[in-house]
Structure formats: structure tokens, C-alpha cells
């Protein structure tokens, strides 16, 4: 449905498709992630060397570069 609304040239039809998508998501209790901020990750000041990738939450979680500075 998202691809269909992207291809739709008529603004009124596109809006109707978007409202249908919104209604389905609300009925299913789904929350879509539009943007994942680095600031949303909890970090302590004594945790050093942690690098969080911007484009994915799955890359770069290699903990051999992380250390605790207590």
C-alpha cells in the first residue's frame, strides 16, 4: 500500500490510501520506526569506545572496542 500511494498521481486518492494505511496500523497497534536517533540509546559516562551506526541497529555492535572506565 505504501508503494501504491507513492505511485499515485492524484493527491486525493493518495491521501485516501494513506488514511487506510494509518487506520490499519492503528487497529493492529503497530508503531512504525521512522527515524532512529543515536540520542535514544542509553549510555553511561564510564562506557568508552561504543560506536553506534546511524543506518542500522544491527551493524557495528562489536564489543571488543568497548571498555569500562571506572
mmCIF file of the N, C-alpha and C atoms, coordinates in Angstrom:
data_MODEL
# 
_entry.id   MODEL 
# 
loop_
_atom_site.group_PDB 
_atom_site.id 
_atom_site.type_symbol 
_atom_site.label_atom_id 
_atom_site.label_alt_id 
_atom_site.label_comp_id 
_atom_site.label_asym_id 
_atom_site.label_entity_id 
_atom_site.label_seq_id 
_atom_site.pdbx_PDB_ins_code 
_atom_site.Cartn_x 
_atom_site.Cartn_y 
_atom_site.Cartn_z 
_atom_site.occupancy 
_atom_site.B_iso_or_equiv 
_atom_site.pdbx_formal_charge 
_atom_site.auth_seq_id 
_atom_site.auth_comp_id 
_atom_site.auth_asym_id 
_atom_site.auth_atom_id 
_atom_site.pdbx_PDB_model_num 
ATOM 1   N N  . UNK A 1 1  ? 0.818  -1.194 0.000  1.00 0.00 ? 1  UNK A N  1 
ATOM 2   C CA . UNK A 1 1  ? 0.000  0.000  0.000  1.00 0.00 ? 1  UNK A CA 1 
ATOM 3   C C  . UNK A 1 1  ? 0.867  1.265  0.000  1.00 0.00 ? 1  UNK A C  1 
ATOM 4   N N  . UNK A 1 2  ? 2.005  1.192  0.667  1.00 0.00 ? 2  UNK A N  1 
ATOM 5   C CA . UNK A 1 2  ? 2.894  2.358  0.700  1.00 0.00 ? 2  UNK A CA 1 
ATOM 6   C C  . UNK A 1 2  ? 3.432  2.644  -0.696 1.00 0.00 ? 2  UNK A C  1 
ATOM 7   N N  . UNK A 1 3  ? 3.801  1.580  -1.415 1.00 0.00 ? 3  UNK A N  1 
ATOM 8   C CA . UNK A 1 3  ? 4.274  1.766  -2.784 1.00 0.00 ? 3  UNK A CA 1 
ATOM 9   C C  . UNK A 1 3  ? 3.155  2.286  -3.684 1.00 0.00 ? 3  UNK A C  1 
ATOM 10  N N  . UNK A 1 4  ? 1.944  1.821  -3.463 1.00 0.00 ? 4  UNK A N  1 
ATOM 11  C CA . UNK A 1 4  ? 0.808  2.272  -4.271 1.00 0.00 ? 4  UNK A CA 1 
ATOM 12  C C  . UNK A 1 4  ? 0.557  3.765  -4.074 1.00 0.00 ? 4  UNK A C  1 
ATOM 13  N N  . UNK A 1 5  ? 0.641  4.230  -2.835 1.00 0.00 ? 5  UNK A N  1 
ATOM 14  C CA . UNK A 1 5  ? 0.409  5.658  -2.607 1.00 0.00 ? 5  UNK A CA 1 
ATOM 15  C C  . UNK A 1 5  ? 1.540  6.493  -3.178 1.00 0.00 ? 5  UNK A C  1 
ATOM 16  N N  . UNK A 1 6  ? 2.761  5.928  -3.218 1.00 0.00 ? 6  UNK A N  1 
ATOM 17  C CA . UNK A 1 6  ? 3.892  6.658  -3.800 1.00 0.00 ? 6  UNK A CA 1 
ATOM 18  C C  . UNK A 1 6  ? 3.731  6.821  -5.311 1.00 0.00 ? 6  UNK A C  1 
ATOM 19  N N  . UNK A 1 7  ? 3.118  5.828  -5.952 1.00 0.00 ? 7  UNK A N  1 
ATOM 20  C CA . UNK A 1 7  ? 2.917  5.890  -7.400 1.00 0.00 ? 7  UNK A CA 1 
ATOM 21  C C  . UNK A 1 7  ? 1.690  6.705  -7.794 1.00 0.00 ? 7  UNK A C  1 
ATOM 22  N N  . UNK A 1 8  ? 0.783  6.918  -6.861 1.00 0.00 ? 8  UNK A N  1 
ATOM 23  C CA . UNK A 1 8  ? -0.484 7.606  -7.180 1.00 0.00 ? 8  UNK A CA 1 
ATOM 24  C C  . UNK A 1 8  ? -0.237 9.079  -7.483 1.00 0.00 ? 8  UNK A C  1 
ATOM 25  N N  . UNK A 1 9  ? -0.770 9.538  -8.613 1.00 0.00 ? 9  UNK A N  1 
ATOM 26  C CA . UNK A 1 9  ? -0.596 10.934 -9.008 1.00 0.00 ? 9  UNK A CA 1 
ATOM 27  C C  . UNK A 1 9  ? -1.662 11.858 -8.437 1.00 0.00 ? 9  UNK A C  1 
ATOM 28  N N  . UNK A 1 10 ? -2.842 11.336 -8.201 1.00 0.00 ? 10 UNK A N  1 
ATOM 29  C CA . UNK A 1 10 ? -3.947 12.137 -7.676 1.00 0.00 ? 10 UNK A CA 1 
ATOM 30  C C  . UNK A 1 10 ? -3.788 12.305 -6.158 1.00 0.00 ? 10 UNK A C  1 
ATOM 31  N N  . UNK A 1 11 ? -3.726 13.551 -5.706 1.00 0.00 ? 11 UNK A N  1 
ATOM 32  C CA . UNK A 1 11 ? -3.482 13.840 -4.287 1.00 0.00 ? 11 UNK A CA 1 
ATOM 33  C C  . UNK A 1 11 ? -4.608 13.317 -3.402 1.00 0.00 ? 11 UNK A C  1 
ATOM 34  N N  . UNK A 1 12 ? -5.846 13.403 -3.857 1.00 0.00 ? 12 UNK A N  1 
ATOM 35  C CA . UNK A 1 12 ? -6.981 12.936 -3.050 1.00 0.00 ? 12 UNK A CA 1 
ATOM 36  C C  . UNK A 1 12 ? -6.946 11.414 -2.880 1.00 0.00 ? 12 UNK A C  1 
ATOM 37  N N  . UNK A 1 13 ? -6.617 10.694 -3.946 1.00 0.00 ? 13 UNK A N  1 
ATOM 38  C CA . UNK A 1 13 ? -6.516 9.235  -3.855 1.00 0.00 ? 13 UNK A CA 1 
ATOM 39  C C  . UNK A 1 13 ? -5.338 8.840  -2.970 1.00 0.00 ? 13 UNK A C  1 
ATOM 40  N N  . UNK A 1 14 ? -4.237 9.566  -3.107 1.00 0.00 ? 14 UNK A N  1 
ATOM 41  C CA . UNK A 1 14 ? -3.057 9.287  -2.285 1.00 0.00 ? 14 UNK A CA 1 
ATOM 42  C C  . UNK A 1 14 ? -3.377 9.488  -0.800 1.00 0.00 ? 14 UNK A C  1 
ATOM 43  N N  . UNK A 1 15 ? -4.111 10.552 -0.506 1.00 0.00 ? 15 UNK A N  1 
ATOM 44  C CA . UNK A 1 15 ? -4.491 10.825 0.876  1.00 0.00 ? 15 UNK A CA 1 
ATOM 45  C C  . UNK A 1 15 ? -5.398 9.722  1.412  1.00 0.00 ? 15 UNK A C  1 
ATOM 46  N N  . UNK A 1 16 ? -6.312 9.232  0.588  1.00 0.00 ? 16 UNK A N  1 
ATOM 47  C CA . UNK A 1 16 ? -7.212 8.161  0.999  1.00 0.00 ? 16 UNK A CA 1 
ATOM 48  C C  . UNK A 1 16 ? -6.434 6.872  1.294  1.00 0.00 ? 16 UNK A C  1 
ATOM 49  N N  . UNK A 1 17 ? -5.447 6.563  0.465  1.00 0.00 ? 17 UNK A N  1 
ATOM 50  C CA . UNK A 1 17 ? -4.620 5.376  0.693  1.00 0.00 ? 17 UNK A CA 1 
ATOM 51  C C  . UNK A 1 17 ? -3.833 5.524  1.993  1.00 0.00 ? 17 UNK A C  1 
ATOM 52  N N  . UNK A 1 18 ? -3.301 6.715  2.235  1.00 0.00 ? 18 UNK A N  1 
ATOM 53  C CA . UNK A 1 18 ? -2.547 6.950  3.466  1.00 0.00 ? 18 UNK A CA 1 
ATOM 54  C C  . UNK A 1 18 ? -3.422 6.806  4.699  1.00 0.00 ? 18 UNK A C  1 
ATOM 55  N N  . UNK A 1 19 ? -4.646 7.298  4.634  1.00 0.00 ? 19 UNK A N  1 
ATOM 56  C CA . UNK A 1 19 ? -5.557 7.154  5.766  1.00 0.00 ? 19 UNK A CA 1 
ATOM 57  C C  . UNK A 1 19 ? -5.907 5.689  5.997  1.00 0.00 ? 19 UNK A C  1 
ATOM 58  N N  . UNK A 1 20 ? -6.013 4.908  4.921  1.00 0.00 ? 20 UNK A N  1 
ATOM 59  C CA . UNK A 1 20 ? -6.271 3.477  5.059  1.00 0.00 ? 20 UNK A CA 1 
ATOM 60  C C  . UNK A 1 20 ? -5.097 2.779  5.738  1.00 0.00 ? 20 UNK A C  1 
ATOM 61  N N  . UNK A 1 21 ? -3.882 3.142  5.329  1.00 0.00 ? 21 UNK A N  1 
ATOM 62  C CA . UNK A 1 21 ? -2.678 2.591  5.963  1.00 0.00 ? 21 UNK A CA 1 
ATOM 63  C C  . UNK A 1 21 ? -2.663 2.956  7.448  1.00 0.00 ? 21 UNK A C  1 
ATOM 64  N N  . UNK A 1 22 ? -2.924 4.221  7.745  1.00 0.00 ? 22 UNK A N  1 
ATOM 65  C CA . UNK A 1 22 ? -2.927 4.696  9.129  1.00 0.00 ? 22 UNK A CA 1 
ATOM 66  C C  . UNK A 1 22 ? -3.966 3.950  9.965  1.00 0.00 ? 22 UNK A C  1 
ATOM 67  N N  . UNK A 1 23 ? -5.135 3.746  9.417  1.00 0.00 ? 23 UNK A N  1 
ATOM 68  C CA . UNK A 1 23 ? -6.210 3.037  10.122 1.00 0.00 ? 23 UNK A CA 1 
ATOM 69  C C  . UNK A 1 23 ? -5.806 1.591  10.410 1.00 0.00 ? 23 UNK A C  1 
ATOM 70  N N  . UNK A 1 24 ? -5.199 0.924  9.432  1.00 0.00 ? 24 UNK A N  1 
ATOM 71  C CA . UNK A 1 24 ? -4.761 -0.458 9.636  1.00 0.00 ? 24 UNK A CA 1 
ATOM 72  C C  . UNK A 1 24 ? -3.681 -0.541 10.718 1.00 0.00 ? 24 UNK A C  1 
ATOM 73  N N  . UNK A 1 25 ? -2.733 0.366  10.693 1.00 0.00 ? 25 UNK A N  1 
ATOM 74  C CA . UNK A 1 25 ? -1.677 0.366  11.702 1.00 0.00 ? 25 UNK A CA 1 
ATOM 75  C C  . UNK A 1 25 ? -2.237 0.643  13.093 1.00 0.00 ? 25 UNK A C  1 
ATOM 76  N N  . UNK A 1 26 ? -3.187 1.567  13.180 1.00 0.00 ? 26 UNK A N  1 
ATOM 77  C CA . UNK A 1 26 ? -3.786 1.893  14.477 1.00 0.00 ? 26 UNK A CA 1 
ATOM 78  C C  . UNK A 1 26 ? -4.599 0.713  15.005 1.00 0.00 ? 26 UNK A C  1 
ATOM 79  N N  . UNK A 1 27 ? -5.306 0.026  14.131 1.00 0.00 ? 27 UNK A N  1 
ATOM 80  C CA . UNK A 1 27 ? -6.104 -1.129 14.565 1.00 0.00 ? 27 UNK A CA 1 
ATOM 81  C C  . UNK A 1 27 ? -5.233 -2.297 15.005 1.00 0.00 ? 27 UNK A C  1 
ATOM 82  N N  . UNK A 1 28 ? -4.048 -2.423 14.416 1.00 0.00 ? 28 UNK A N  1 
ATOM 83  C CA . UNK A 1 28 ? -3.129 -3.509 14.774 1.00 0.00 ? 28 UNK A CA 1 
ATOM 84  C C  . UNK A 1 28 ? -2.197 -3.123 15.918 1.00 0.00 ? 28 UNK A C  1 
ATOM 85  N N  . UNK A 1 29 ? -2.328 -1.908 16.443 1.00 0.00 ? 29 UNK A N  1 
ATOM 86  C CA . UNK A 1 29 ? -1.450 -1.394 17.498 1.00 0.00 ? 29 UNK A CA 1 
ATOM 87  C C  . UNK A 1 29 ? 0.016  -1.461 17.097 1.00 0.00 ? 29 UNK A C  1 
ATOM 88  N N  . UNK A 1 30 ? 0.309  -1.026 15.891 1.00 0.00 ? 30 UNK A N  1 
ATOM 89  C CA . UNK A 1 30 ? 1.666  -1.040 15.357 1.00 0.00 ? 30 UNK A CA 1 
ATOM 90  C C  . UNK A 1 30 ? 2.232  0.375  15.417 1.00 0.00 ? 30 UNK A C  1 
ATOM 91  N N  . UNK A 1 31 ? 3.481  0.480  15.841 1.00 0.00 ? 31 UNK A N  1 
ATOM 92  C CA . UNK A 1 31 ? 4.167  1.771  15.821 1.00 0.00 ? 31 UNK A CA 1 
ATOM 93  C C  . UNK A 1 31 ? 5.355  1.633  14.892 1.00 0.00 ? 31 UNK A C  1 
ATOM 94  N N  . UNK A 1 32 ? 5.344  2.389  13.827 1.00 0.00 ? 32 UNK A N  1 
ATOM 95  C CA . UNK A 1 32 ? 6.439  2.314  12.874 1.00 0.00 ? 32 UNK A CA 1 
ATOM 96  C C  . UNK A 1 32 ? 7.608  3.183  13.335 1.00 0.00 ? 32 UNK A C  1 
ATOM 97  N N  . UNK A 1 33 ? 8.816  2.720  13.057 1.00 0.00 ? 33 UNK A N  1 
ATOM 98  C CA . UNK A 1 33 ? 10.016 3.487  13.367 1.00 0.00 ? 33 UNK A CA 1 
ATOM 99  C C  . UNK A 1 33 ? 10.384 4.262  12.118 1.00 0.00 ? 33 UNK A C  1 
ATOM 100 N N  . UNK A 1 34 ? 10.267 5.570  12.192 1.00 0.00 ? 34 UNK A N  1 
ATOM 101 C CA . UNK A 1 34 ? 10.576 6.415  11.051 1.00 0.00 ? 34 UNK A CA 1 
ATOM 102 C C  . UNK A 1 34 ? 12.047 6.833  11.083 1.00 0.00 ? 34 UNK A C  1 
ATOM 103 N N  . UNK A 1 35 ? 12.551 7.093  12.268 1.00 0.00 ? 35 UNK A N  1 
ATOM 104 C CA . UNK A 1 35 ? 13.927 7.560  12.401 1.00 0.00 ? 35 UNK A CA 1 
ATOM 105 C C  . UNK A 1 35 ? 14.483 7.055  13.718 1.00 0.00 ? 35 UNK A C  1 
ATOM 106 N N  . UNK A 1 36 ? 15.676 6.515  13.703 1.00 0.00 ? 36 UNK A N  1 
ATOM 107 C CA . UNK A 1 36 ? 16.310 6.020  14.914 1.00 0.00 ? 36 UNK A CA 1 
ATOM 108 C C  . UNK A 1 36 ? 17.454 6.951  15.265 1.00 0.00 ? 36 UNK A C  1 
ATOM 109 N N  . UNK A 1 37 ? 17.290 7.679  16.354 1.00 0.00 ? 37 UNK A N  1 
ATOM 110 C CA . UNK A 1 37 ? 18.320 8.632  16.770 1.00 0.00 ? 37 UNK A CA 1 
ATOM 111 C C  . UNK A 1 37 ? 19.375 7.974  17.634 1.00 0.00 ? 37 UNK A C  1 
ATOM 112 N N  . UNK A 1 38 ? 20.589 8.416  17.479 1.00 0.00 ? 38 UNK A N  1 
ATOM 113 C CA . UNK A 1 38 ? 21.650 7.936  18.351 1.00 0.00 ? 38 UNK A CA 1 
ATOM 114 C C  . UNK A 1 38 ? 21.387 8.373  19.787 1.00 0.00 ? 38 UNK A C  1 
ATOM 115 N N  . UNK A 1 39 ? 20.786 9.538  19.980 1.00 0.00 ? 39 UNK A N  1 
ATOM 116 C CA . UNK A 1 39 ? 20.498 10.036 21.322 1.00 0.00 ? 39 UNK A CA 1 
ATOM 117 C C  . UNK A 1 39 ? 19.504 9.182  22.076 1.00 0.00 ? 39 UNK A C  1 
ATOM 118 N N  . UNK A 1 40 ? 18.779 8.315  21.374 1.00 0.00 ? 40 UNK A N  1 
ATOM 119 C CA . UNK A 1 40 ? 17.827 7.440  22.025 1.00 0.00 ? 40 UNK A CA 1 
ATOM 120 C C  . UNK A 1 40 ? 18.469 6.237  22.688 1.00 0.00 ? 40 UNK A C  1 
ATOM 121 N N  . UNK A 1 41 ? 19.756 6.062  22.529 1.00 0.00 ? 41 UNK A N  1 
ATOM 122 C CA . UNK A 1 41 ? 20.465 4.935  23.118 1.00 0.00 ? 41 UNK A CA 1 
ATOM 123 C C  . UNK A 1 41 ? 21.040 5.362  24.462 1.00 0.00 ? 41 UNK A C  1 
ATOM 124 N N  . UNK A 1 42 ? 20.806 4.574  25.468 1.00 0.00 ? 42 UNK A N  1 
ATOM 125 C CA . UNK A 1 42 ? 21.306 4.896  26.811 1.00 0.00 ? 42 UNK A CA 1 
ATOM 126 C C  . UNK A 1 42 ? 22.795 4.612  26.887 1.00 0.00 ? 42 UNK A C  1 
ATOM 127 N N  . UNK A 1 43 ? 23.511 5.552  27.412 1.00 0.00 ? 43 UNK A N  1 
ATOM 128 C CA . UNK A 1 43 ? 24.946 5.406  27.591 1.00 0.00 ? 43 UNK A CA 1 
ATOM 129 C C  . UNK A 1 43 ? 25.330 5.960  28.943 1.00 0.00 ? 43 UNK A C  1 
ATOM 130 N N  . UNK A 1 44 ? 26.266 5.356  29.578 1.00 0.00 ? 44 UNK A N  1 
ATOM 131 C CA . UNK A 1 44 ? 26.801 5.852  30.835 1.00 0.00 ? 44 UNK A CA 1 
ATOM 132 C C  . UNK A 1 44 ? 28.136 6.533  30.552 1.00 0.00 ? 44 UNK A C  1 
ATOM 133 N N  . UNK A 1 45 ? 28.504 7.527  31.355 1.00 0.00 ? 45 UNK A N  1 
ATOM 134 C CA . UNK A 1 45 ? 29.761 8.239  31.094 1.00 0.00 ? 45 UNK A CA 1 
ATOM 135 C C  . UNK A 1 45 ? 30.997 7.350  31.215 1.00 0.00 ? 45 UNK A C  1 
ATOM 136 N N  . UNK A 1 46 ? 30.926 6.249  31.955 1.00 0.00 ? 46 UNK A N  1 
ATOM 137 C CA . UNK A 1 46 ? 32.079 5.378  32.113 1.00 0.00 ? 46 UNK A CA 1 
ATOM 138 C C  . UNK A 1 46 ? 32.179 4.327  31.007 1.00 0.00 ? 46 UNK A C  1 
ATOM 139 N N  . UNK A 1 47 ? 31.226 4.282  30.075 1.00 0.00 ? 47 UNK A N  1 
ATOM 140 C CA . UNK A 1 47 ? 31.292 3.367  28.942 1.00 0.00 ? 47 UNK A CA 1 
ATOM 141 C C  . UNK A 1 47 ? 32.053 4.064  27.813 1.00 0.00 ? 47 UNK A C  1 
ATOM 142 N N  . UNK A 1 48 ? 33.159 3.507  27.426 1.00 0.00 ? 48 UNK A N  1 
ATOM 143 C CA . UNK A 1 48 ? 34.033 4.134  26.426 1.00 0.00 ? 48 UNK A CA 1 
ATOM 144 C C  . UNK A 1 48 ? 34.142 3.252  25.190 1.00 0.00 ? 48 UNK A C  1 
ATOM 145 N N  . UNK A 1 49 ? 34.281 3.873  24.036 1.00 0.00 ? 49 UNK A N  1 
ATOM 146 C CA . UNK A 1 49 ? 34.558 3.166  22.801 1.00 0.00 ? 49 UNK A CA 1 
ATOM 147 C C  . UNK A 1 49 ? 33.353 2.602  22.070 1.00 0.00 ? 49 UNK A C  1 
ATOM 148 N N  . UNK A 1 50 ? 32.144 2.883  22.534 1.00 0.00 ? 50 UNK A N  1 
ATOM 149 C CA . UNK A 1 50 ? 30.952 2.358  21.874 1.00 0.00 ? 50 UNK A CA 1 
ATOM 150 C C  . UNK A 1 50 ? 30.621 3.209  20.655 1.00 0.00 ? 50 UNK A C  1 
ATOM 151 N N  . UNK A 1 51 ? 30.527 2.575  19.504 1.00 0.00 ? 51 UNK A N  1 
ATOM 152 C CA . UNK A 1 51 ? 30.160 3.261  18.271 1.00 0.00 ? 51 UNK A CA 1 
ATOM 153 C C  . UNK A 1 51 ? 28.834 2.709  17.790 1.00 0.00 ? 51 UNK A C  1 
ATOM 154 N N  . UNK A 1 52 ? 27.845 3.561  17.624 1.00 0.00 ? 52 UNK A N  1 
ATOM 155 C CA . UNK A 1 52 ? 26.530 3.139  17.152 1.00 0.00 ? 52 UNK A CA 1 
ATOM 156 C C  . UNK A 1 52 ? 26.363 3.641  15.728 1.00 0.00 ? 52 UNK A C  1 
ATOM 157 N N  . UNK A 1 53 ? 26.040 2.733  14.830 1.00 0.00 ? 53 UNK A N  1 
ATOM 158 C CA . UNK A 1 53 ? 25.862 3.105  13.430 1.00 0.00 ? 53 UNK A CA 1 
ATOM 159 C C  . UNK A 1 53 ? 24.550 3.863  13.257 1.00 0.00 ? 53 UNK A C  1 
ATOM 160 N N  . UNK A 1 54 ? 24.500 4.747  12.290 1.00 0.00 ? 54 UNK A N  1 
ATOM 161 C CA . UNK A 1 54 ? 23.312 5.549  12.046 1.00 0.00 ? 54 UNK A CA 1 
ATOM 162 C C  . UNK A 1 54 ? 22.319 4.803  11.157 1.00 0.00 ? 54 UNK A C  1 
ATOM 163 N N  . UNK A 1 55 ? 22.813 4.014  10.219 1.00 0.00 ? 55 UNK A N  1 
ATOM 164 C CA . UNK A 1 55 ? 21.930 3.413  9.234  1.00 0.00 ? 55 UNK A CA 1 
ATOM 165 C C  . UNK A 1 55 ? 21.309 2.099  9.671  1.00 0.00 ? 55 UNK A C  1 
ATOM 166 N N  . UNK A 1 56 ? 21.749 1.508  10.777 1.00 0.00 ? 56 UNK A N  1 
ATOM 167 C CA . UNK A 1 56 ? 21.192 0.236  11.205 1.00 0.00 ? 56 UNK A CA 1 
ATOM 168 C C  . UNK A 1 56 ? 21.460 0.024  12.680 1.00 0.00 ? 56 UNK A C  1 
ATOM 169 N N  . UNK A 1 57 ? 20.554 -0.677 13.352 1.00 0.00 ? 57 UNK A N  1 
ATOM 170 C CA . UNK A 1 57 ? 20.799 -1.007 14.756 1.00 0.00 ? 57 UNK A CA 1 
ATOM 171 C C  . UNK A 1 57 ? 21.550 -2.321 14.878 1.00 0.00 ? 57 UNK A C  1 
ATOM 172 N N  . UNK A 1 58 ? 21.800 -3.008 13.758 1.00 0.00 ? 58 UNK A N  1 
ATOM 173 C CA . UNK A 1 58 ? 22.428 -4.317 13.795 1.00 0.00 ? 58 UNK A CA 1 
ATOM 174 C C  . UNK A 1 58 ? 23.913 -4.287 13.461 1.00 0.00 ? 58 UNK A C  1 
ATOM 175 N N  . UNK A 1 59 ? 24.400 -3.294 12.715 1.00 0.00 ? 59 UNK A N  1 
ATOM 176 C CA . UNK A 1 59 ? 25.828 -3.255 12.389 1.00 0.00 ? 59 UNK A CA 1 
ATOM 177 C C  . UNK A 1 59 ? 26.601 -2.705 13.576 1.00 0.00 ? 59 UNK A C  1 
ATOM 178 N N  . UNK A 1 60 ? 27.837 -3.008 13.574 1.00 0.00 ? 60 UNK A N  1 
ATOM 179 C CA . UNK A 1 60 ? 28.819 -2.355 14.436 1.00 0.00 ? 60 UNK A CA 1 
ATOM 180 C C  . UNK A 1 60 ? 28.555 -2.514 15.924 1.00 0.00 ? 60 UNK A C  1 
ATOM 181 N N  . UNK A 1 61 ? 27.960 -3.617 16.336 1.00 0.00 ? 61 UNK A N  1 
ATOM 182 C CA . UNK A 1 61 ? 27.813 -3.877 17.763 1.00 0.00 ? 61 UNK A CA 1 
ATOM 183 C C  . UNK A 1 61 ? 28.924 -4.831 18.191 1.00 0.00 ? 61 UNK A C  1 
ATOM 184 N N  . UNK A 1 62 ? 30.137 -4.499 17.795 1.00 0.00 ? 62 UNK A N  1 
ATOM 185 C CA . UNK A 1 62 ? 31.291 -5.318 18.145 1.00 0.00 ? 62 UNK A CA 1 
ATOM 186 C C  . UNK A 1 62 ? 31.854 -4.784 19.449 1.00 0.00 ? 62 UNK A C  1 
ATOM 187 N N  . UNK A 1 63 ? 31.780 -5.588 20.471 1.00 0.00 ? 63 UNK A N  1 
ATOM 188 C CA . UNK A 1 63 ? 32.117 -5.113 21.815 1.00 0.00 ? 63 UNK A CA 1 
ATOM 189 C C  . UNK A 1 63 ? 33.606 -5.224 22.160 1.00 0.00 ? 63 UNK A C  1 
ATOM 190 N N  . UNK A 1 64 ? 34.444 -5.657 21.186 1.00 0.00 ? 64 UNK A N  1 
ATOM 191 C CA . UNK A 1 64 ? 35.870 -5.728 21.527 1.00 0.00 ? 64 UNK A CA 1 
ATOM 192 C C  . UNK A 1 64 ? 36.502 -4.339 21.623 1.00 0.00 ? 64 UNK A C  1 
ATOM 193 N N  . UNK A 1 65 ? 35.828 -3.306 21.110 1.00 0.00 ? 65 UNK A N  1 
ATOM 194 C CA . UNK A 1 65 ? 36.354 -1.946 21.198 1.00 0.00 ? 65 UNK A CA 1 
ATOM 195 C C  . UNK A 1 65 ? 35.784 -1.191 22.393 1.00 0.00 ? 65 UNK A C  1 
ATOM 196 N N  . UNK A 1 66 ? 34.926 -1.808 23.193 1.00 0.00 ? 66 UNK A N  1 
ATOM 197 C CA . UNK A 1 66 ? 34.245 -1.135 24.308 1.00 0.00 ? 66 UNK A CA 1 
ATOM 198 C C  . UNK A 1 66 ? 34.948 -1.496 25.617 1.00 0.00 ? 66 UNK A C  1 
ATOM 199 N N  . UNK A 1 67 ? 35.095 -0.499 26.500 1.00 0.00 ? 67 UNK A N  1 
ATOM 200 C CA . UNK A 1 67 ? 35.661 -0.750 27.798 1.00 0.00 ? 67 UNK A CA 1 
ATOM 201 C C  . UNK A 1 67 ? 34.965 0.124  28.846 1.00 0.00 ? 67 UNK A C  1 
ATOM 202 N N  . UNK A 1 68 ? 35.075 -0.276 30.093 1.00 0.00 ? 68 UNK A N  1 
ATOM 203 C CA . UNK A 1 68 ? 34.523 0.485  31.204 1.00 0.00 ? 68 UNK A CA 1 
ATOM 204 C C  . UNK A 1 68 ? 35.649 1.246  31.865 1.00 0.00 ? 68 UNK A C  1 
ATOM 205 N N  . UNK A 1 69 ? 35.454 2.530  32.036 1.00 0.00 ? 69 UNK A N  1 
ATOM 206 C CA . UNK A 1 69 ? 36.448 3.385  32.693 1.00 0.00 ? 69 UNK A CA 1 
ATOM 207 C C  . UNK A 1 69 ? 35.890 3.760  34.056 1.00 0.00 ? 69 UNK A C  1 
ATOM 208 N N  . UNK A 1 70 ? 36.187 2.936  35.051 1.00 0.00 ? 70 UNK A N  1 
ATOM 209 C CA . UNK A 1 70 ? 35.615 3.181  36.380 1.00 0.00 ? 70 UNK A CA 1 
ATOM 210 C C  . UNK A 1 70 ? 36.570 3.878  37.298 1.00 0.00 ? 70 UNK A C  1 
# 
